[in-house]
Amino acid sequence: MKAQTIGRILLGSAMVGAGVLHLTTQRQEFQAQVPDWFPIDEDVTVLGSGVVEIALGGAFVALPKHRRTVGLLLAAFYVAIFPGNIAQYVEGTDAFGLDTDRARFIRLFFQPVLVLWALWAGGLLGRRADRKRAEELATEEVDAGE
């Protein structure tokens, strides 16, 4: 099994697990991470993001032919929720054992890792992505020549 496939399955499975936790035992912890300024109710936000995490994670695992699209959507999701991580640091909110400014600050550096992981596992980064794009361009040139 290729490293990207393993990475895709691991990340997708982790997302499903996190989504389930949003809806069940860790619901209050996730609510603590919703920024004070966010205009939607904390519980609705946590439930909604949990459903999105389950859907994206499940799709990443179960729909390998759509891994590029799902990887891009997953990366965009990580970018979209990053302000919540920043707010947790700025507001000094304790959640998930992140009970110091240092711990909350260090956590901020993991979000870009998740973005890159989603893009890589989705085949959007690296030599494989370059080959795929070259193939697409070659196909477009052939189609344009007809």
CYANA upper distance limits for C-alpha pairs under 8 A (distance plus 0.5 A):
  1 MET  CA      5 THR  CA      7.12
  1 MET  CA      6 ILE  CA      7.39
  2 LYS  CA      6 ILE  CA      6.89
  3 ALA  CA      7 GLY  CA      6.54
  4 GLN  CA      8 ARG  CA      6.47
  4 GLN  CA    120 TRP  CA      7.50
  4 GLN  CA    121 ALA  CA      5.27
  4 GLN  CA    122 GLY  CA      8.09
  4 GLN  CA    123 GLY  CA      7.93
  5 THR  CA      9 ILE  CA      6.69
  5 THR  CA    121 ALA  CA      7.14
  6 ILE  CA     10 LEU  CA      6.55
  7 GLY  CA     11 LEU  CA      6.51
  7 GLY  CA    117 TRP  CA      8.06
  7 GLY  CA    121 ALA  CA      6.10
  8 ARG  CA     12 GLY  CA      6.41
  8 ARG  CA     60 PHE  CA      6.95
  8 ARG  CA     61 VAL  CA      7.12
  8 ARG  CA    118 ALA  CA      7.86
  8 ARG  CA    121 ALA  CA      5.31
  8 ARG  CA    122 GLY  CA      7.29
  9 ILE  CA     13 SER  CA      6.41
  9 ILE  CA     60 PHE  CA      7.47
  9 ILE  CA     61 VAL  CA      5.60
 10 LEU  CA     14 ALA  CA      6.58
 11 LEU  CA     15 MET  CA      6.67
 11 LEU  CA     57 GLY  CA      7.61
 11 LEU  CA    117 TRP  CA      8.40
 11 LEU  CA    118 ALA  CA      7.96
 12 GLY  CA     16 VAL  CA      6.83
 12 GLY  CA     56 LEU  CA      7.68
 12 GLY  CA     57 GLY  CA      4.29
 12 GLY  CA     58 GLY  CA      6.55
 12 GLY  CA     59 ALA  CA      8.03
 12 GLY  CA     60 PHE  CA      5.74
 12 GLY  CA     61 VAL  CA      5.94
 13 SER  CA     17 GLY  CA      6.72
 13 SER  CA     57 GLY  CA      6.46
 13 SER  CA     58 GLY  CA      7.56
 13 SER  CA     61 VAL  CA      7.52
 14 ALA  CA     18 ALA  CA      6.58
 14 ALA  CA     57 GLY  CA      7.75
 15 MET  CA     19 GLY  CA      6.49
 15 MET  CA     53 GLU  CA      5.89
 15 MET  CA     54 ILE  CA      6.64
 15 MET  CA     56 LEU  CA      7.85
 15 MET  CA     57 GLY  CA      5.28
 15 MET  CA     58 GLY  CA      8.35
 16 VAL  CA     20 VAL  CA      6.70
 16 VAL  CA     53 GLU  CA      6.49
 16 VAL  CA     54 ILE  CA      4.76
 16 VAL  CA     55 ALA  CA      7.95
 16 VAL  CA     56 LEU  CA      8.32
 16 VAL  CA     57 GLY  CA      5.56
 16 VAL  CA     58 GLY  CA      6.73
 17 GLY  CA     21 LEU  CA      6.82
 17 GLY  CA     54 ILE  CA      7.97
 18 ALA  CA     22 HIS  CA      6.76
 18 ALA  CA     50 GLY  CA      7.68
 18 ALA  CA     53 GLU  CA      7.57
 18 ALA  CA     54 ILE  CA      8.21
 19 GLY  CA     23 LEU  CA      7.13
 19 GLY  CA     49 SER  CA      7.76
 19 GLY  CA     50 GLY  CA      4.45
 19 GLY  CA     51 VAL  CA      6.64
 19 GLY  CA     52 VAL  CA      7.91
 19 GLY  CA     53 GLU  CA      5.42
 19 GLY  CA     54 ILE  CA      5.49
 20 VAL  CA     24 THR  CA      6.72
 20 VAL  CA     50 GLY  CA      6.99
 20 VAL  CA     51 VAL  CA      8.48
 20 VAL  CA     54 ILE  CA      7.45
 21 LEU  CA     25 THR  CA      6.14
 21 LEU  CA     26 GLN  CA      5.65
 21 LEU  CA     27 ARG  CA      7.06
 21 LEU  CA     50 GLY  CA      8.09
 22 HIS  CA     26 GLN  CA      6.24
 22 HIS  CA     27 ARG  CA      5.31
 22 HIS  CA     30 PHE  CA      6.99
 22 HIS  CA     46 VAL  CA      6.52
 22 HIS  CA     47 LEU  CA      6.75
 22 HIS  CA     49 SER  CA      8.10
 22 HIS  CA     50 GLY  CA      5.45
 23 LEU  CA     27 ARG  CA      6.30
 23 LEU  CA     46 VAL  CA      7.98
 23 LEU  CA     47 LEU  CA      6.27
 23 LEU  CA     50 GLY  CA      6.67
 23 LEU  CA     51 VAL  CA      8.48
 26 GLN  CA     30 PHE  CA      6.81
 27 ARG  CA     31 GLN  CA      6.75
 27 ARG  CA     43 ASP  CA      8.32
 27 ARG  CA     46 VAL  CA      7.43
 27 ARG  CA     47 LEU  CA      8.49
 28 GLN  CA     32 ALA  CA      6.91
 29 GLU  CA     33 GLN  CA      7.52
 29 GLU  CA     95 ALA  CA      6.02
 29 GLU  CA     96 PHE  CA      7.00
 30 PHE  CA     34 VAL  CA      7.53
 30 PHE  CA     46 VAL  CA      6.80
 30 PHE  CA     95 ALA  CA      7.96
 31 GLN  CA     42 GLU  CA      5.89
 31 GLN  CA     43 ASP  CA      6.68
 31 GLN  CA     45 THR  CA      8.38
 31 GLN  CA     46 VAL  CA      6.59
 32 ALA  CA     93 THR  CA      7.33
 32 ALA  CA     94 ASP  CA      7.90
 32 ALA  CA     95 ALA  CA      6.86
 33 GLN  CA     84 GLY  CA      6.62
 33 GLN  CA     85 ASN  CA      7.53
 33 GLN  CA     87 ALA  CA      8.17
 33 GLN  CA     88 GLN  CA      6.30
 33 GLN  CA     93 THR  CA      7.56
 33 GLN  CA     95 ALA  CA      7.46
 34 VAL  CA     38 PHE  CA      7.42
 34 VAL  CA     42 GLU  CA      6.47
 34 VAL  CA     45 THR  CA      8.02
 34 VAL  CA     46 VAL  CA      8.31
 34 VAL  CA     84 GLY  CA      6.27
 34 VAL  CA     87 ALA  CA      8.41
 34 VAL  CA     88 GLN  CA      8.32
 35 PRO  CA     83 PRO  CA      8.47
 35 PRO  CA     84 GLY  CA      6.11
 35 PRO  CA     87 ALA  CA      6.09
 35 PRO  CA     88 GLN  CA      7.46
 40 ILE  CA     44 VAL  CA      7.39
 40 ILE  CA     45 THR  CA      6.80
 41 ASP  CA     45 THR  CA      6.62
 42 GLU  CA     46 VAL  CA      6.67
 43 ASP  CA     47 LEU  CA      6.58
 44 VAL  CA     48 GLY  CA      6.42
 45 THR  CA     49 SER  CA      6.49
 46 VAL  CA     50 GLY  CA      6.48
 47 LEU  CA     51 VAL  CA      6.82
 48 GLY  CA     52 VAL  CA      6.79
 49 SER  CA     53 GLU  CA      6.54
 50 GLY  CA     54 ILE  CA      6.73
 51 VAL  CA     55 ALA  CA      6.66
 52 VAL  CA     56 LEU  CA      6.51
 53 GLU  CA     57 GLY  CA      6.28
 54 ILE  CA     58 GLY  CA      6.29
 55 ALA  CA     59 ALA  CA      6.50
 56 LEU  CA     60 PHE  CA      6.54
 56 LEU  CA     70 VAL  CA      7.09
 56 LEU  CA     73 LEU  CA      8.17
 56 LEU  CA     74 LEU  CA      6.97
 57 GLY  CA     61 VAL  CA      6.91
 58 GLY  CA     62 ALA  CA      6.39
 59 ALA  CA     63 LEU  CA      5.70
 59 ALA  CA     64 PRO  CA      8.39
 59 ALA  CA     70 VAL  CA      7.33
 60 PHE  CA     64 PRO  CA      6.99
 60 PHE  CA     66 HIS  CA      8.16
 60 PHE  CA     67 ARG  CA      6.38
 60 PHE  CA     70 VAL  CA      6.41
 60 PHE  CA     71 GLY  CA      7.58
 63 LEU  CA     67 ARG  CA      7.06
 66 HIS  CA     70 VAL  CA      6.64
 67 ARG  CA     71 GLY  CA      6.10
 67 ARG  CA    121 ALA  CA      8.17
 67 ARG  CA    122 GLY  CA      5.18
 67 ARG  CA    123 GLY  CA      7.60
 68 ARG  CA     72 LEU  CA      6.65
 68 ARG  CA    119 LEU  CA      8.10
 68 ARG  CA    122 GLY  CA      5.00
 68 ARG  CA    123 GLY  CA      6.31
 68 ARG  CA    124 LEU  CA      6.76
 69 THR  CA     73 LEU  CA      6.71
 69 THR  CA    122 GLY  CA      7.96
 70 VAL  CA     74 LEU  CA      6.43
 70 VAL  CA    122 GLY  CA      7.48
 71 GLY  CA     75 ALA  CA      6.61
 71 GLY  CA    118 ALA  CA      5.39
 71 GLY  CA    119 LEU  CA      5.78
 71 GLY  CA    120 TRP  CA      8.37
 71 GLY  CA    121 ALA  CA      7.36
 71 GLY  CA    122 GLY  CA      4.92
 71 GLY  CA    123 GLY  CA      8.27
 71 GLY  CA    124 LEU  CA      8.19
 72 LEU  CA     76 ALA  CA      6.66
 72 LEU  CA    118 ALA  CA      7.50
 72 LEU  CA    119 LEU  CA      6.55
 72 LEU  CA    122 GLY  CA      7.71
 72 LEU  CA    124 LEU  CA      8.32
 73 LEU  CA     77 PHE  CA      6.59
 74 LEU  CA     78 TYR  CA      6.83
 74 LEU  CA    115 VAL  CA      8.00
 74 LEU  CA    118 ALA  CA      6.66
 75 ALA  CA     79 VAL  CA      6.87
 75 ALA  CA    114 LEU  CA      7.74
 75 ALA  CA    115 VAL  CA      5.02
 75 ALA  CA    116 LEU  CA      7.82
 75 ALA  CA    118 ALA  CA      6.03
 75 ALA  CA    119 LEU  CA      6.90
 76 ALA  CA     80 ALA  CA      6.59
 76 ALA  CA    115 VAL  CA      8.08
 77 PHE  CA     81 ILE  CA      6.78
 78 TYR  CA     82 PHE  CA      6.65
 78 TYR  CA    111 GLN  CA      7.18
 78 TYR  CA    114 LEU  CA      7.52
 78 TYR  CA    115 VAL  CA      6.60
 79 VAL  CA     83 PRO  CA      8.45
 79 VAL  CA    111 GLN  CA      8.21
 79 VAL  CA    115 VAL  CA      7.73
 81 ILE  CA     85 ASN  CA      7.60
 82 PHE  CA     86 ILE  CA      6.88
 82 PHE  CA    111 GLN  CA      7.42
 83 PRO  CA     87 ALA  CA      6.49
 84 GLY  CA     88 GLN  CA      6.63
 85 ASN  CA     89 TYR  CA      6.96
 85 ASN  CA    104 ARG  CA      8.40
 85 ASN  CA    107 ARG  CA      8.38
 85 ASN  CA    108 LEU  CA      7.01
 86 ILE  CA     90 VAL  CA      6.61
 86 ILE  CA    108 LEU  CA      7.45
 87 ALA  CA     91 GLU  CA      6.12
 87 ALA  CA     92 GLY  CA      8.40
 88 GLN  CA     92 GLY  CA      6.18
 88 GLN  CA     93 THR  CA      5.50
 88 GLN  CA     94 ASP  CA      8.05
 88 GLN  CA    104 ARG  CA      7.54
 89 TYR  CA     93 THR  CA      7.23
 89 TYR  CA    101 ASP  CA      6.79
 89 TYR  CA    104 ARG  CA      5.65
 89 TYR  CA    105 PHE  CA      6.56
 92 GLY  CA     99 ASP  CA      8.38
 92 GLY  CA    100 THR  CA      8.03
 92 GLY  CA    101 ASP  CA      6.98
 92 GLY  CA    104 ARG  CA      8.40
 93 THR  CA     99 ASP  CA      7.88
 94 ASP  CA     98 LEU  CA      5.98
 94 ASP  CA     99 ASP  CA      5.19
 94 ASP  CA    100 THR  CA      8.03
 95 ALA  CA     99 ASP  CA      7.26
 98 LEU  CA    103 ALA  CA      5.93
 98 LEU  CA    104 ARG  CA      6.09
 99 ASP  CA    103 ALA  CA      7.31
 99 ASP  CA    104 ARG  CA      7.80
100 THR  CA    104 ARG  CA      6.79
101 ASP  CA    105 PHE  CA      6.45
102 ARG  CA    106 ILE  CA      6.63
103 ALA  CA    107 ARG  CA      6.75
104 ARG  CA    108 LEU  CA      7.30
105 PHE  CA    109 PHE  CA      8.08
106 ILE  CA    110 PHE  CA      8.05
107 ARG  CA    111 GLN  CA      7.94
109 PHE  CA    113 VAL  CA      7.65
110 PHE  CA    114 LEU  CA      6.91
111 GLN  CA    115 VAL  CA      6.86
112 PRO  CA    116 LEU  CA      6.67
113 VAL  CA    117 TRP  CA      6.48
114 LEU  CA    118 ALA  CA      6.60
115 VAL  CA    119 LEU  CA      6.82
116 LEU  CA    120 TRP  CA      6.44
117 TRP  CA    121 ALA  CA      6.35
118 ALA  CA    122 GLY  CA      6.37
119 LEU  CA    123 GLY  CA      6.86
119 LEU  CA    124 LEU  CA      5.51
119 LEU  CA    125 LEU  CA      6.44
120 TRP  CA    124 LEU  CA      5.97
120 TRP  CA    125 LEU  CA      5.21
120 TRP  CA    126 GLY  CA      7.35
123 GLY  CA    128 ARG  CA      6.87
123 GLY  CA    129 ALA  CA      5.79
124 LEU  CA    128 ARG  CA      8.28
124 LEU  CA    129 ALA  CA      5.43
125 LEU  CA    129 ALA  CA      5.78
125 LEU  CA    130 ASP  CA      7.97
126 GLY  CA    130 ASP  CA      6.96
127 ARG  CA    131 ARG  CA      6.69
128 ARG  CA    132 LYS  CA      6.69
129 ALA  CA    133 ARG  CA      6.64
130 ASP  CA    134 ALA  CA      6.66
131 ARG  CA    135 GLU  CA      6.66
132 LYS  CA    136 GLU  CA      6.76
133 ARG  CA    137 LEU  CA      6.69
134 ALA  CA    138 ALA  CA      6.64
135 GLU  CA    139 THR  CA      6.67
136 GLU  CA    140 GLU  CA      6.71
137 LEU  CA    141 GLU  CA      6.72
138 ALA  CA    142 VAL  CA      6.78
139 THR  CA    143 ASP  CA      6.62
140 GLU  CA    144 ALA  CA      6.51
141 GLU  CA    145 GLY  CA      6.69
142 VAL  CA    146 GLU  CA      7.18
